[in-house]
Every structure is written in C-alpha cells, then in structure tokens.
Amino acid sequence: MQIPNHPSVKRSLSATELIAGLARLDGWKISGDGPEMRIEKSWDWPGFHESMAFANAVAFVAGQRNHHPDLLVQYLRCTVRWRTHDAGGITRADLECAALTDALVPPQPQPQSTKPTP
C-alpha cells in the first residue's frame, strides 16, 4: 500500500504534532535541523547478517509504501532515518513508517525477577 498523496500526509508536522506522534513511538528521536530534521532509531544485532536482514525488511516496507528512509547498515547495528524530502521535514508518513519499522522487530523478552519468592 502506497502512502496517499494527500496534503495532510505530505506537509511537515507542527512541533505539537511531532511531539505527540513521537510519544506514541518507542525510542525514536529527532535529529538534524530545519529541512534536514528527521526521526531516527538504531537497533543492535548479533551479527552482520541479522543487521542486513533487518535493513532488507525495512527496504521492503519502504517499497510497499513508496516512502524511503536513509539507512546506515553497520556490522552489528542498523540505523533508520525517516523524513519527507519533498516536504522538507517530518510528516505523518514518517511517523507511520517508523511504526511499521518497529513492527518488524520481535518483542524482546522481559527479564525475570531474581527476587526469591517468600
């Protein structure tokens, strides 16, 4: 499904909209300034193949949405940066794609309590 070419999707978000959108995402941060502002998040992987597999999964989602991030693939880490070049900033489409990117990562098991039970 491609992102619609609707003005509400392709316009830069206001500061209030951006903060509200980021509050619904886990671990994404703002980087850059002005037209170079973007949201980004990094994931650590146990090896290069896992990092590449994740980058390829993001590329698949990006192709389906016709909205493409900047990717930095490293040996044990992959960083994804979303921004809408045409709008010169961060749009609703970037927040939607960040949520889809998060959905690619399986949830991490929570550590069990080491407290002895009474």
N, CA, C and O atoms as CSV, one atom per row, in Angstrom:
chain,resi,resn,atom,element,x,y,z
A,1,MET,N,N,0.841,-1.173,0.000
A,1,MET,CA,C,0.000,0.000,0.000
A,1,MET,C,C,0.889,1.240,0.000
A,1,MET,O,O,1.748,1.400,0.867
A,2,GLN,N,N,0.677,2.096,-0.960
A,2,GLN,CA,C,1.447,3.330,-1.018
A,2,GLN,C,C,0.817,4.380,-0.127
A,2,GLN,O,O,-0.385,4.363,0.139
A,3,ILE,N,N,1.661,5.296,0.327
A,3,ILE,CA,C,1.166,6.413,1.128
A,3,ILE,C,C,0.414,7.359,0.195
A,3,ILE,O,O,0.942,7.749,-0.846
A,4,PRO,N,N,-0.804,7.727,0.556
A,4,PRO,CA,C,-1.577,8.608,-0.317
A,4,PRO,C,C,-0.883,9.949,-0.521
A,4,PRO,O,O,-0.159,10.443,0.343
A,5,ASN,N,N,-1.128,10.510,-1.679
A,5,ASN,CA,C,-0.555,11.816,-1.993
A,5,ASN,C,C,-1.532,12.906,-1.551
A,5,ASN,O,O,-1.932,13.760,-2.342
A,6,HIS,N,N,-1.898,12.857,-0.301
A,6,HIS,CA,C,-2.846,13.809,0.270
A,6,HIS,C,C,-2.048,14.890,0.998
A,6,HIS,O,O,-1.041,14.569,1.630
A,7,PRO,N,N,-2.457,16.155,0.934
A,7,PRO,CA,C,-1.705,17.229,1.579
A,7,PRO,C,C,-1.447,16.999,3.066
A,7,PRO,O,O,-0.401,17.411,3.569
A,8,SER,N,N,-2.365,16.355,3.783
A,8,SER,CA,C,-2.156,16.151,5.219
A,8,SER,C,C,-1.028,15.167,5.483
A,8,SER,O,O,-0.439,15.178,6.564
A,9,VAL,N,N,-0.719,14.316,4.510
A,9,VAL,CA,C,0.360,13.346,4.673
A,9,VAL,C,C,1.692,13.972,4.270
A,9,VAL,O,O,2.723,13.655,4.862
A,10,LYS,N,N,1.686,14.845,3.283
A,10,LYS,CA,C,2.927,15.376,2.718
A,10,LYS,C,C,3.356,16.728,3.283
A,10,LYS,O,O,4.349,17.289,2.821
A,11,ARG,N,N,2.642,17.263,4.262
A,11,ARG,CA,C,3.075,18.535,4.842
A,11,ARG,C,C,3.871,18.254,6.111
A,11,ARG,O,O,3.613,17.282,6.821
A,12,SER,N,N,4.838,19.119,6.383
A,12,SER,CA,C,5.625,18.979,7.615
A,12,SER,C,C,4.722,19.143,8.823
A,12,SER,O,O,3.813,19.974,8.829
A,13,LEU,N,N,4.981,18.348,9.839
A,13,LEU,CA,C,4.200,18.430,11.067
A,13,LEU,C,C,4.598,19.648,11.886
A,13,LEU,O,O,5.743,20.097,11.837
A,14,SER,N,N,3.647,20.174,12.632
A,14,SER,CA,C,3.966,21.239,13.588
A,14,SER,C,C,4.730,20.601,14.747
A,14,SER,O,O,4.762,19.378,14.876
A,15,ALA,N,N,5.339,21.423,15.580
A,15,ALA,CA,C,6.076,20.909,16.745
A,15,ALA,C,C,5.155,20.101,17.649
A,15,ALA,O,O,5.550,19.048,18.148
A,16,THR,N,N,3.950,20.573,17.863
A,16,THR,CA,C,2.989,19.869,18.721
A,16,THR,C,C,2.621,18.512,18.131
A,16,THR,O,O,2.590,17.510,18.845
A,17,GLU,N,N,2.343,18.479,16.831
A,17,GLU,CA,C,2.012,17.218,16.168
A,17,GLU,C,C,3.177,16.237,16.223
A,17,GLU,O,O,2.983,15.039,16.430
A,18,LEU,N,N,4.384,16.752,16.037
A,18,LEU,CA,C,5.575,15.898,16.048
A,18,LEU,C,C,5.800,15.288,17.427
A,18,LEU,O,O,6.055,14.090,17.539
A,19,ILE,N,N,5.707,16.096,18.470
A,19,ILE,CA,C,5.908,15.599,19.838
A,19,ILE,C,C,4.830,14.572,20.182
A,19,ILE,O,O,5.129,13.540,20.783
A,20,ALA,N,N,3.583,14.846,19.808
A,20,ALA,CA,C,2.500,13.892,20.078
A,20,ALA,C,C,2.727,12.584,19.327
A,20,ALA,O,O,2.485,11.505,19.868
A,21,GLY,N,N,3.185,12.676,18.097
A,21,GLY,CA,C,3.458,11.476,17.309
A,21,GLY,C,C,4.608,10.665,17.872
A,21,GLY,O,O,4.538,9.438,17.929
A,22,LEU,N,N,5.666,11.345,18.287
A,22,LEU,CA,C,6.820,10.638,18.863
A,22,LEU,C,C,6.464,9.977,20.192
A,22,LEU,O,O,7.049,8.955,20.551
A,23,ALA,N,N,5.520,10.546,20.914
A,23,ALA,CA,C,5.109,9.961,22.191
A,23,ALA,C,C,4.484,8.583,21.995
A,23,ALA,O,O,4.478,7.770,22.920
A,24,ARG,N,N,3.963,8.316,20.812
A,24,ARG,CA,C,3.357,7.011,20.518
A,24,ARG,C,C,4.381,6.009,19.997
A,24,ARG,O,O,4.047,4.841,19.793
A,25,LEU,N,N,5.620,6.442,19.779
A,25,LEU,CA,C,6.676,5.571,19.269
A,25,LEU,C,C,7.718,5.349,20.355
A,25,LEU,O,O,7.994,6.246,21.152
A,26,ASP,N,N,8.291,4.162,20.385
A,26,ASP,CA,C,9.273,3.827,21.409
A,26,ASP,C,C,10.699,3.990,20.887
A,26,ASP,O,O,11.118,3.287,19.967
A,27,GLY,N,N,11.430,4.917,21.479
A,27,GLY,CA,C,12.856,5.030,21.195
A,27,GLY,C,C,13.252,5.868,19.997
A,27,GLY,O,O,14.444,5.994,19.717
A,28,TRP,N,N,12.312,6.439,19.285
A,28,TRP,CA,C,12.639,7.297,18.145
A,28,TRP,C,C,13.019,8.677,18.663
A,28,TRP,O,O,12.436,9.164,19.632
A,29,LYS,N,N,13.995,9.305,18.019
A,29,LYS,CA,C,14.409,10.642,18.423
A,29,LYS,C,C,14.519,11.541,17.202
A,29,LYS,O,O,14.629,11.076,16.068
A,30,ILE,N,N,14.487,12.820,17.464
A,30,ILE,CA,C,14.654,13.830,16.416
A,30,ILE,C,C,16.140,14.102,16.266
A,30,ILE,O,O,16.859,14.235,17.256
A,31,SER,N,N,16.595,14.184,15.030
A,31,SER,CA,C,17.972,14.614,14.774
A,31,SER,C,C,17.957,15.572,13.594
A,31,SER,O,O,16.996,15.615,12.825
A,32,GLY,N,N,19.019,16.332,13.461
A,32,GLY,CA,C,19.092,17.316,12.391
A,32,GLY,C,C,18.317,18.570,12.741
A,32,GLY,O,O,17.770,18.698,13.836
A,33,ASP,N,N,18.279,19.503,11.782
A,33,ASP,CA,C,17.627,20.784,11.995
A,33,ASP,C,C,17.075,21.291,10.669
A,33,ASP,O,O,17.603,20.979,9.602
A,34,GLY,N,N,16.011,22.075,10.752
A,34,GLY,CA,C,15.424,22.666,9.546
A,34,GLY,C,C,15.000,21.598,8.557
A,34,GLY,O,O,14.381,20.609,8.948
A,35,PRO,N,N,15.322,21.780,7.273
A,35,PRO,CA,C,14.893,20.810,6.269
A,35,PRO,C,C,15.611,19.459,6.405
A,35,PRO,O,O,15.203,18.478,5.783
A,36,GLU,N,N,16.659,19.406,7.201
A,36,GLU,CA,C,17.378,18.148,7.433
A,36,GLU,C,C,16.866,17.410,8.680
A,36,GLU,O,O,17.404,16.362,9.037
A,37,MET,N,N,15.843,17.944,9.336
A,37,MET,CA,C,15.296,17.291,10.524
A,37,MET,C,C,14.686,15.957,10.130
A,37,MET,O,O,14.042,15.831,9.088
A,38,ARG,N,N,14.904,14.961,10.984
A,38,ARG,CA,C,14.393,13.623,10.725
A,38,ARG,C,C,14.154,12.910,12.048
A,38,ARG,O,O,14.590,13.376,13.101
A,39,ILE,N,N,13.465,11.786,11.990
A,39,ILE,CA,C,13.364,10.925,13.165
A,39,ILE,C,C,14.234,9.714,12.890
A,39,ILE,O,O,14.315,9.235,11.759
A,40,GLU,N,N,14.885,9.225,13.937
A,40,GLU,CA,C,15.776,8.092,13.729
A,40,GLU,C,C,15.787,7.174,14.937
A,40,GLU,O,O,15.464,7.560,16.061
A,41,LYS,N,N,16.175,5.942,14.651
A,41,LYS,CA,C,16.302,4.936,15.701
A,41,LYS,C,C,17.324,3.906,15.230
A,41,LYS,O,O,17.414,3.605,14.040
A,42,SER,N,N,18.088,3.373,16.175
A,42,SER,CA,C,19.088,2.352,15.863
A,42,SER,C,C,18.757,1.058,16.583
A,42,SER,O,O,18.216,1.064,17.689
A,43,TRP,N,N,19.086,-0.038,15.946
A,43,TRP,CA,C,18.922,-1.375,16.529
A,43,TRP,C,C,20.269,-2.076,16.489
A,43,TRP,O,O,20.995,-1.997,15.498
A,44,ASP,N,N,20.592,-2.763,17.576
A,44,ASP,CA,C,21.794,-3.584,17.637
A,44,ASP,C,C,21.414,-5.021,17.313
A,44,ASP,O,O,20.371,-5.515,17.741
A,45,TRP,N,N,22.284,-5.687,16.545
A,45,TRP,CA,C,22.032,-7.056,16.100
A,45,TRP,C,C,23.225,-7.931,16.460
A,45,TRP,O,O,24.334,-7.422,16.628
A,46,PRO,N,N,23.015,-9.240,16.582
A,46,PRO,CA,C,24.122,-10.123,16.971
A,46,PRO,C,C,25.159,-10.324,15.878
A,46,PRO,O,O,26.269,-10.773,16.164
A,47,GLY,N,N,24.828,-10.001,14.635
A,47,GLY,CA,C,25.784,-10.174,13.544
A,47,GLY,C,C,25.387,-9.366,12.324
A,47,GLY,O,O,24.299,-8.792,12.264
A,48,PHE,N,N,26.290,-9.331,11.348
A,48,PHE,CA,C,26.064,-8.556,10.130
A,48,PHE,C,C,24.858,-9.075,9.346
A,48,PHE,O,O,24.087,-8.282,8.805
A,49,HIS,N,N,24.687,-10.396,9.280
A,49,HIS,CA,C,23.574,-10.952,8.513
A,49,HIS,C,C,22.227,-10.509,9.089
A,49,HIS,O,O,21.297,-10.217,8.336
A,50,GLU,N,N,22.120,-10.458,10.404
A,50,GLU,CA,C,20.874,-10.003,11.035
A,50,GLU,C,C,20.637,-8.515,10.759
A,50,GLU,O,O,19.507,-8.094,10.511
A,51,SER,N,N,21.719,-7.723,10.806
A,51,SER,CA,C,21.605,-6.295,10.516
A,51,SER,C,C,21.136,-6.077,9.073
A,51,SER,O,O,20.277,-5.236,8.810
A,52,MET,N,N,21.714,-6.852,8.139
A,52,MET,CA,C,21.328,-6.741,6.727
A,52,MET,C,C,19.897,-7.229,6.505
A,52,MET,O,O,19.151,-6.634,5.726
A,53,ALA,N,N,19.512,-8.314,7.191
A,53,ALA,CA,C,18.151,-8.826,7.042
A,53,ALA,C,C,17.139,-7.777,7.491
A,53,ALA,O,O,16.104,-7.597,6.850
A,54,PHE,N,N,17.433,-7.090,8.584
A,54,PHE,CA,C,16.555,-6.033,9.063
A,54,PHE,C,C,16.485,-4.895,8.042
A,54,PHE,O,O,15.400,-4.409,7.726
A,55,ALA,N,N,17.642,-4.472,7.527
A,55,ALA,CA,C,17.672,-3.397,6.525
A,55,ALA,C,C,16.855,-3.788,5.294
A,55,ALA,O,O,16.146,-2.956,4.729
A,56,ASN,N,N,16.952,-5.044,4.880
A,56,ASN,CA,C,16.179,-5.501,3.722
A,56,ASN,C,C,14.683,-5.522,4.023
A,56,ASN,O,O,13.873,-5.223,3.147
A,57,ALA,N,N,14.311,-5.871,5.249
A,57,ALA,CA,C,12.894,-5.837,5.629
A,57,ALA,C,C,12.371,-4.402,5.604
A,57,ALA,O,O,11.256,-4.153,5.146
A,58,VAL,N,N,13.179,-3.457,6.098
A,58,VAL,CA,C,12.791,-2.037,6.048
A,58,VAL,C,C,12.656,-1.598,4.591
A,58,VAL,O,O,11.725,-0.871,4.243
A,59,ALA,N,N,13.578,-2.035,3.746
A,59,ALA,CA,C,13.529,-1.676,2.323
A,59,ALA,C,C,12.253,-2.206,1.674
A,59,ALA,O,O,11.662,-1.534,0.829
A,60,PHE,N,N,11.829,-3.397,2.062
A,60,PHE,CA,C,10.590,-3.957,1.517
A,60,PHE,C,C,9.392,-3.097,1.918
A,60,PHE,O,O,8.564,-2.748,1.077
A,61,VAL,N,N,9.302,-2.757,3.204
A,61,VAL,CA,C,8.209,-1.899,3.683
A,61,VAL,C,C,8.248,-0.554,2.954
A,61,VAL,O,O,7.214,-0.049,2.517
A,62,ALA,N,N,9.436,0.015,2.828
A,62,ALA,CA,C,9.581,1.312,2.152
A,62,ALA,C,C,9.098,1.236,0.707
A,62,ALA,O,O,8.424,2.145,0.223
A,63,GLY,N,N,9.444,0.155,0.027
A,63,GLY,CA,C,8.996,-0.015,-1.352
A,63,GLY,C,C,7.494,-0.138,-1.453
A,63,GLY,O,O,6.882,0.414,-2.367
A,64,GLN,N,N,6.889,-0.864,-0.513
A,64,GLN,CA,C,5.429,-1.009,-0.489
A,64,GLN,C,C,4.735,0.322,-0.249
A,64,GLN,O,O,3.668,0.579,-0.807
A,65,ARG,N,N,5.331,1.163,0.574
A,65,ARG,CA,C,4.736,2.459,0.927
A,65,ARG,C,C,5.179,3.589,-0.012
A,65,ARG,O,O,4.656,4.702,0.056
A,66,ASN,N,N,6.143,3.293,-0.883
A,66,ASN,CA,C,6.735,4.309,-1.761
A,66,ASN,C,C,7.234,5.508,-0.946
A,66,ASN,O,O,7.023,6.667,-1.305
A,67,HIS,N,N,7.894,5.184,0.149
A,67,HIS,CA,C,8.452,6.196,1.057
A,67,HIS,C,C,9.743,5.593,1.604
A,67,HIS,O,O,9.709,4.561,2.273
A,68,HIS,N,N,10.862,6.220,1.329
A,68,HIS,CA,C,12.155,5.564,1.530
A,68,HIS,C,C,13.017,6.287,2.558
A,68,HIS,O,O,13.228,7.496,2.469
A,69,PRO,N,N,13.514,5.524,3.543
A,69,PRO,CA,C,14.340,6.124,4.587
A,69,PRO,C,C,15.809,6.163,4.181
A,69,PRO,O,O,16.210,5.578,3.175
A,70,ASP,N,N,16.588,6.856,4.976
A,70,ASP,CA,C,18.041,6.730,4.908
A,70,ASP,C,C,18.403,5.601,5.857
A,70,ASP,O,O,17.944,5.574,6.999
A,71,LEU,N,N,19.220,4.672,5.392
A,71,LEU,CA,C,19.644,3.538,6.197
A,71,LEU,C,C,21.158,3.577,6.378
A,71,LEU,O,O,21.899,3.828,5.428
A,72,LEU,N,N,21.598,3.331,7.577
A,72,LEU,CA,C,23.022,3.168,7.863
A,72,LEU,C,C,23.184,1.759,8.411
A,72,LEU,O,O,22.778,1.469,9.536
A,73,VAL,N,N,23.783,0.884,7.606
A,73,VAL,CA,C,23.964,-0.508,7.997
A,73,VAL,C,C,25.417,-0.701,8.405
A,73,VAL,O,O,26.341,-0.454,7.631
A,74,GLN,N,N,25.589,-1.145,9.630
A,74,GLN,CA,C,26.914,-1.417,10.164
A,74,GLN,C,C,26.985,-2.879,10.576
A,74,GLN,O,O,25.984,-3.593,10.520
A,75,TYR,N,N,28.137,-3.313,10.979
A,75,TYR,CA,C,28.353,-4.720,11.295
A,75,TYR,C,C,27.326,-5.251,12.295
A,75,TYR,O,O,26.727,-6.299,12.054
A,76,LEU,N,N,27.112,-4.558,13.402
A,76,LEU,CA,C,26.199,-5.025,14.442
A,76,LEU,C,C,25.046,-4.058,14.707
A,76,LEU,O,O,24.354,-4.181,15.718
A,77,ARG,N,N,24.837,-3.097,13.806
A,77,ARG,CA,C,23.827,-2.067,14.058
A,77,ARG,C,C,23.234,-1.598,12.737
A,77,ARG,O,O,23.904,-1.561,11.705
A,78,CYS,N,N,21.942,-1.239,12.805
A,78,CYS,CA,C,21.285,-0.610,11.664
A,78,CYS,C,C,20.517,0.601,12.183
A,78,CYS,O,O,19.743,0.499,13.134
A,79,THR,N,N,20.740,1.742,11.549
A,79,THR,CA,C,20.046,2.977,11.904
A,79,THR,C,C,19.102,3.344,10.766
A,79,THR,O,O,19.482,3.328,9.595
A,80,VAL,N,N,17.862,3.677,11.130
A,80,VAL,CA,C,16.839,4.060,10.156
A,80,VAL,C,C,16.476,5.512,10.426
A,80,VAL,O,O,16.206,5.892,11.566
A,81,ARG,N,N,16.470,6.321,9.371
A,81,ARG,CA,C,16.135,7.747,9.473
A,81,ARG,C,C,15.020,8.065,8.494
A,81,ARG,O,O,15.169,7.883,7.285
A,82,TRP,N,N,13.903,8.542,9.026
A,82,TRP,CA,C,12.759,8.906,8.187
A,82,TRP,C,C,12.604,10.416,8.133
A,82,TRP,O,O,12.694,11.089,9.159
A,83,ARG,N,N,12.373,10.945,6.952
A,83,ARG,CA,C,11.953,12.328,6.726
A,83,ARG,C,C,11.386,12.396,5.325
A,83,ARG,O,O,11.698,11.559,4.479
A,84,THR,N,N,10.566,13.376,5.083
A,84,THR,CA,C,9.956,13.522,3.767
A,84,THR,C,C,10.685,14.639,3.043
A,84,THR,O,O,10.511,15.818,3.352
A,85,HIS,N,N,11.503,14.251,2.075
A,85,HIS,CA,C,12.335,15.216,1.348
A,85,HIS,C,C,11.488,16.293,0.685
A,85,HIS,O,O,11.828,17.474,0.741
A,86,ASP,N,N,10.378,15.886,0.052
A,86,ASP,CA,C,9.519,16.846,-0.661
A,86,ASP,C,C,8.936,17.901,0.266
A,86,ASP,O,O,8.752,19.049,-0.139
A,87,ALA,N,N,8.642,17.522,1.508
A,87,ALA,CA,C,8.035,18.452,2.464
A,87,ALA,C,C,9.096,19.233,3.231
A,87,ALA,O,O,8.781,20.216,3.902
A,88,GLY,N,N,10.341,18.803,3.135
A,88,GLY,CA,C,11.409,19.494,3.852
A,88,GLY,C,C,11.326,19.307,5.358
A,88,GLY,O,O,11.689,20.204,6.118
A,89,GLY,N,N,10.850,18.151,5.790
A,89,GLY,CA,C,10.751,17.904,7.224
A,89,GLY,C,C,10.094,16.573,7.512
A,89,GLY,O,O,10.104,15.668,6.677
A,90,ILE,N,N,9.529,16.458,8.686
A,90,ILE,CA,C,8.901,15.226,9.141
A,90,ILE,C,C,7.395,15.334,8.939
A,90,ILE,O,O,6.772,16.325,9.321
A,91,THR,N,N,6.822,14.303,8.335
A,91,THR,CA,C,5.390,14.284,8.043
A,91,THR,C,C,4.730,13.100,8.748
A,91,THR,O,O,5.397,12.275,9.372
A,92,ARG,N,N,3.419,13.040,8.631
A,92,ARG,CA,C,2.677,11.910,9.183
A,92,ARG,C,C,3.157,10.597,8.565
A,92,ARG,O,O,3.191,9.567,9.238
A,93,ALA,N,N,3.525,10.637,7.294
A,93,ALA,CA,C,4.028,9.437,6.621
A,93,ALA,C,C,5.280,8.893,7.322
A,93,ALA,O,O,5.458,7.678,7.412
A,94,ASP,N,N,6.136,9.776,7.813
A,94,ASP,CA,C,7.347,9.336,8.515
A,94,ASP,C,C,7.001,8.631,9.818
A,94,ASP,O,O,7.601,7.609,10.152
A,95,LEU,N,N,6.038,9.171,10.550
A,95,LEU,CA,C,5.614,8.535,11.797
A,95,LEU,C,C,4.984,7.173,11.529
A,95,LEU,O,O,5.225,6.217,12.266
A,96,GLU,N,N,4.180,7.087,10.479
A,96,GLU,CA,C,3.558,5.816,10.119
A,96,GLU,C,C,4.620,4.783,9.748
A,96,GLU,O,O,4.535,3.625,10.155
A,97,CYS,N,N,5.606,5.202,8.985
A,97,CYS,CA,C,6.668,4.280,8.578
A,97,CYS,C,C,7.561,3.896,9.765
A,97,CYS,O,O,8.073,2.777,9.811
A,98,ALA,N,N,7.749,4.791,10.702
A,98,ALA,CA,C,8.512,4.446,11.912
A,98,ALA,C,C,7.775,3.357,12.686
A,98,ALA,O,O,8.403,2.419,13.178
A,99,ALA,N,N,6.454,3.468,12.799
A,99,ALA,CA,C,5.672,2.444,13.491
A,99,ALA,C,C,5.764,1.109,12.754
A,99,ALA,O,O,5.867,0.061,13.391
A,100,LEU,N,N,5.728,1.134,11.430
A,100,LEU,CA,C,5.872,-0.095,10.649
A,100,LEU,C,C,7.266,-0.689,10.826
A,100,LEU,O,O,7.423,-1.910,10.868
A,101,THR,N,N,8.273,0.167,10.930
A,101,THR,CA,C,9.641,-0.307,11.158
A,101,THR,C,C,9.730,-1.005,12.509
A,101,THR,O,O,10.315,-2.083,12.614
A,102,ASP,N,N,9.157,-0.403,13.535
A,102,ASP,CA,C,9.149,-1.030,14.863
A,102,ASP,C,C,8.485,-2.405,14.819
A,102,ASP,O,O,8.920,-3.331,15.505
A,103,ALA,N,N,7.440,-2.535,14.019
A,103,ALA,CA,C,6.703,-3.800,13.952
A,103,ALA,C,C,7.531,-4.926,13.339
A,103,ALA,O,O,7.177,-6.097,13.475
A,104,LEU,N,N,8.621,-4.587,12.672
A,104,LEU,CA,C,9.496,-5.609,12.085
A,104,LEU,C,C,10.358,-6.324,13.125
A,104,LEU,O,O,10.875,-7.413,12.875
A,105,VAL,N,N,10.504,-5.707,14.277
A,105,VAL,CA,C,11.388,-6.242,15.312
A,105,VAL,C,C,10.567,-7.035,16.312
A,105,VAL,O,O,9.616,-6.509,16.889
A,106,PRO,N,N,10.929,-8.314,16.528
A,106,PRO,CA,C,10.167,-9.087,17.516
A,106,PRO,C,C,10.350,-8.506,18.907
A,106,PRO,O,O,11.418,-7.984,19.227
A,107,PRO,N,N,9.308,-8.592,19.743
A,107,PRO,CA,C,9.440,-8.064,21.105
A,107,PRO,C,C,10.523,-8.820,21.871
A,107,PRO,O,O,10.686,-10.032,21.723
A,108,GLN,N,N,11.247,-8.084,22.681
A,108,GLN,CA,C,12.301,-8.681,23.497
A,108,GLN,C,C,11.687,-9.237,24.769
A,108,GLN,O,O,10.838,-8.588,25.381
A,109,PRO,N,N,12.106,-10.436,25.179
A,109,PRO,CA,C,11.570,-10.966,26.436
A,109,PRO,C,C,11.995,-10.098,27.610
A,109,PRO,O,O,13.117,-9.594,27.652
A,110,GLN,N,N,11.096,-9.932,28.549
A,110,GLN,CA,C,11.393,-9.143,29.740
A,110,GLN,C,C,12.170,-10.016,30.723
A,110,GLN,O,O,11.839,-11.188,30.904
A,111,PRO,N,N,13.197,-9.457,31.356
A,111,PRO,CA,C,13.949,-10.255,32.325
A,111,PRO,C,C,13.061,-10.665,33.494
A,111,PRO,O,O,12.211,-9.901,33.949
A,112,GLN,N,N,13.276,-11.862,33.955
A,112,GLN,CA,C,12.531,-12.362,35.107
A,112,GLN,C,C,13.132,-11.797,36.374
A,112,GLN,O,O,14.339,-11.568,36.455
A,113,SER,N,N,12.294,-11.575,37.353
A,113,SER,CA,C,12.746,-11.080,38.639
A,113,SER,C,C,13.641,-12.121,39.299
A,113,SER,O,O,13.339,-13.314,39.271
A,114,THR,N,N,14.734,-11.669,39.888
A,114,THR,CA,C,15.645,-12.586,40.583
A,114,THR,C,C,15.379,-12.610,42.084
A,114,THR,O,O,16.118,-13.229,42.851
A,115,LYS,N,N,14.310,-11.925,42.488
A,115,LYS,CA,C,13.960,-11.927,43.912
A,115,LYS,C,C,13.425,-13.307,44.298
A,115,LYS,O,O,12.610,-13.889,43.582
A,116,PRO,N,N,13.882,-13.808,45.412
A,116,PRO,CA,C,13.310,-15.086,45.855
A,116,PRO,C,C,11.856,-14.872,46.289
A,116,PRO,O,O,11.509,-13.843,46.869
A,117,THR,N,N,11.033,-15.852,45.999
A,117,THR,CA,C,9.644,-15.747,46.431
A,117,THR,C,C,9.515,-16.209,47.873
A,117,THR,O,O,10.127,-17.198,48.275
A,118,PRO,N,N,8.720,-15.493,48.641
A,118,PRO,CA,C,8.599,-15.840,50.068
A,118,PRO,C,C,7.827,-17.130,50.289
A,118,PRO,O,O,7.642,-17.551,51.431
